[in-house]
Amino acid sequence: MERVELSGSNVHFLGVVRGPLSEGERVSKAVHEIHPGAVAVSLGLELLQGLEAWDGTPGEPASPEEEVYAEGMARFGAVQKPPPCFVEALRAAAEIGAKCVPLDMDDVAYTNAFTENISTWEMMRQGSFAEKKLSRWNFTAETPQSFALEFDSLLRRRKGYQRLEAARETHIAECLRALAGRHKTLLAVVEIERAGGVLDRLRATR
């Protein structure tokens, strides 16, 4: 876990892997050990609201990419949708009386960023790759963390998708900077694929 000081606030930064049940346990432990004033997660507002309303029924992959990701991640242990790292962040925050807040773009902002950065050609090529090649890809990762990063690198093969994820990292970093001024201690739970870029942006503007 990394720690960054922003606006007099101690921001504990936890990079997490979406899917594995074990990640939920890791997040819960971090929340109870740090006891932050708020727990911030790399989800958009609507996704966090959906998580708050979740009835506990496991979800199914919603796309070819999600299917390949779930199958690949299952090599390392039990997985679940919605991601236990975020489920437990929400639950543990409630247990200590802290608010769980979204860091990522909401639906409107994400749609605008997607439209601005990704061309129709790139979207078509990405869909073709997901349907024809991704499921047959020879992944070399040996840990959940390295698999998540390897998978992400495949999805960001085209420049438009790289720009889109960079825009998300910038947005998450800006949200963290705004939150830091309101809480003496903050725990940021950020998907490992975006964690490095967000940390770089935070450190560059302290």
C-alpha positions in Angstrom: 0.0 0.0 0.0 1.3 3.5 -0.9 0.8 6.6 1.1 0.6 10.1 -0.4 0.2 13.4 1.5 -2.2 15.8 -0.2 -3.5 19.0 1.3 -2.5 17.9 4.8 -4.4 14.6 4.4 -2.8 11.2 4.5 -4.1 9.3 1.4 -3.6 5.6 1.7 -3.6 4.2 -1.8 -4.6 0.5 -2.3 -4.3 -1.0 -5.8 -6.8 -3.8 -6.1 -7.7 -6.6 -8.5 -11.3 -6.9 -9.7 -12.8 -10.4 -9.2 -10.9 -12.5 -6.6 -12.7 -13.1 -3.3 -9.3 -12.7 -1.5 -9.2 -9.1 -2.6 -12.3 -8.3 -0.6 -10.6 -9.6 2.5 -7.6 -7.4 1.8 -9.7 -4.3 1.4 -11.8 -5.0 4.5 -8.6 -5.4 6.6 -7.2 -2.1 5.3 -10.3 -0.2 6.1 -10.4 -1.5 9.7 -6.7 -0.9 10.2 -6.6 2.6 8.8 -10.0 3.7 9.9 -10.2 6.5 7.3 -12.6 9.4 7.3 -13.8 8.2 3.9 -13.3 5.3 1.6 -13.0 6.3 -2.1 -13.4 3.7 -4.8 -12.6 3.8 -8.6 -16.3 3.4 -9.6 -18.6 5.9 -11.2 -21.6 7.2 -9.3 -24.1 4.9 -11.0 -22.0 1.8 -10.4 -21.6 2.7 -6.7 -25.3 3.2 -6.4 -25.9 -0.2 -8.1 -23.5 -1.8 -5.6 -25.4 -0.2 -2.7 -28.6 -1.7 -4.0 -27.0 -5.2 -4.8 -29.1 -8.1 -3.4 -26.2 -10.5 -3.1 -27.0 -12.5 -6.3 -23.7 -13.1 -8.2 -23.6 -11.4 -11.6 -22.7 -12.9 -15.0 -20.2 -11.6 -17.5 -21.8 -8.9 -19.6 -19.4 -9.0 -22.6 -16.9 -11.3 -24.3 -14.1 -9.3 -22.6 -15.7 -10.0 -19.2 -16.0 -13.7 -20.0 -12.3 -14.0 -20.9 -11.3 -12.0 -17.8 -13.4 -14.1 -15.4 -12.1 -17.3 -16.9 -8.5 -16.2 -16.8 -8.7 -14.8 -13.2 -10.4 -18.0 -12.0 -7.1 -19.8 -12.6 -5.9 -18.1 -9.4 -8.9 -18.8 -7.2 -12.6 -18.1 -6.7 -13.9 -14.9 -8.4 -17.2 -13.0 -8.1 -19.1 -10.2 -9.9 -19.6 -7.5 -8.6 -15.9 -7.3 -7.6 -15.3 -8.2 -3.9 -12.7 -5.5 -3.6 -15.5 -2.9 -4.0 -18.2 -4.9 -2.3 -16.1 -5.1 0.9 -15.0 -1.5 0.6 -18.6 -0.4 0.8 -19.4 -2.8 3.6 -16.3 -2.1 5.7 -16.8 1.7 5.3 -20.4 1.3 6.7 -19.0 -0.8 9.6 -16.7 2.0 10.8 -19.2 4.8 10.0 -17.3 6.2 7.0 -18.7 7.3 3.8 -17.9 5.4 0.6 -17.5 7.8 -2.3 -17.0 7.4 -6.1 -13.8 8.5 -7.8 -14.5 7.6 -11.4 -16.5 9.3 -14.2 -20.3 9.1 -14.0 -22.1 7.6 -17.0 -22.5 10.9 -18.9 -18.8 11.9 -18.4 -17.6 8.5 -19.5 -19.8 8.5 -22.6 -18.4 11.9 -23.6 -14.8 10.7 -23.0 -15.4 7.6 -25.0 -16.9 9.5 -27.9 -14.0 12.1 -27.8 -11.2 9.5 -27.8 -12.3 6.4 -29.6 -13.2 6.3 -33.3 -15.8 4.1 -34.9 -13.0 2.2 -36.6 -11.2 1.6 -33.3 -14.4 0.4 -31.7 -15.1 -2.0 -34.6 -11.5 -3.4 -34.5 -11.7 -3.8 -30.7 -15.0 -5.7 -31.0 -13.5 -8.0 -33.6 -10.4 -8.6 -31.5 -12.5 -9.5 -28.5 -14.7 -12.0 -30.4 -12.0 -13.7 -32.5 -8.7 -13.5 -30.7 -9.0 -12.6 -27.0 -10.4 -15.9 -25.9 -7.5 -17.8 -27.6 -4.8 -15.5 -26.3 -1.9 -17.2 -24.6 -1.7 -15.3 -21.3 1.6 -15.6 -19.5 0.6 -14.0 -16.1 1.4 -16.0 -13.0 -0.5 -13.9 -10.4 -3.9 -12.2 -10.3 -2.1 -8.8 -10.4 0.0 -9.6 -13.4 -3.0 -11.1 -15.2 -5.1 -8.0 -14.6 -2.3 -5.8 -16.0 -1.7 -8.1 -19.0 -5.4 -8.2 -19.8 -5.6 -4.4 -19.6 -2.6 -4.0 -21.9 -4.5 -6.0 -24.6 -7.6 -3.9 -24.3 -5.5 -0.7 -24.6 -3.7 -1.8 -27.8 -5.1 1.1 -29.7 -4.4 4.7 -29.0 -8.0 5.8 -28.5 -8.4 3.3 -25.6 -5.1 4.5 -24.2 -6.3 8.1 -24.2 -9.6 7.0 -22.7 -8.0 5.3 -19.7 -5.5 8.2 -19.3 -8.6 10.5 -19.0 -10.0 8.2 -16.3 -6.8 8.3 -14.4 -6.7 12.1 -14.5 -10.3 12.3 -13.3 -9.7 9.9 -10.5 -6.6 11.8 -9.4 -8.5 15.1 -9.5 -11.3 13.6 -7.4 -8.8 12.4 -4.8 -7.2 15.8 -4.6 -10.6 17.3 -3.9 -11.4 14.7 -1.3 -8.1 15.1 0.5 -8.9 18.6 1.7 -12.0 17.3 3.5 -10.6 14.3 5.4 -7.5 13.9 7.6 -7.2 10.3 6.5 -8.5 8.8 3.3 -8.3 5.3 1.8 -8.4 5.1 -2.0 -9.3 1.7 -3.4 -8.3 1.8 -7.1 -8.2 -1.0 -9.7 -4.6 -2.0 -10.2 -4.8 -1.3 -13.9 -5.2 2.5 -13.2 -3.4 2.7 -9.9 0.0 3.5 -11.3 -1.2 6.2 -13.6 -3.3 7.8 -10.8 -0.3 7.8 -8.4 2.0 9.4 -11.0 -0.5 12.2 -11.4 -0.9 12.7 -7.7 2.8 12.9 -7.1 3.4 15.2 -10.0 1.0 17.9 -8.7 1.6 17.8 -4.9 
